[in-house]
Amino acid sequence: MTPMEDKKLLGSSNRFQT
């Protein structure tokens, strides 16, 4: 997984995590 994809996933997953 590329850092760019990782950041995108983190941004989307962040909503569910918080």
C-alpha positions in Angstrom: 0.0 0.0 0.0 1.3 3.4 -0.9 1.6 6.3 1.6 -1.0 8.2 -0.4 -3.5 5.3 -0.2 -2.7 4.9 3.5 -3.5 8.5 4.2 -6.7 8.2 2.3 -7.7 5.1 4.3 -6.7 6.7 7.6 -8.8 9.8 6.7 -11.8 7.6 6.0 -11.3 5.2 8.8 -10.8 8.1 11.2 -14.5 8.8 11.0 -15.4 5.4 12.2 -12.7 5.3 14.8 -13.7 8.6 16.5 
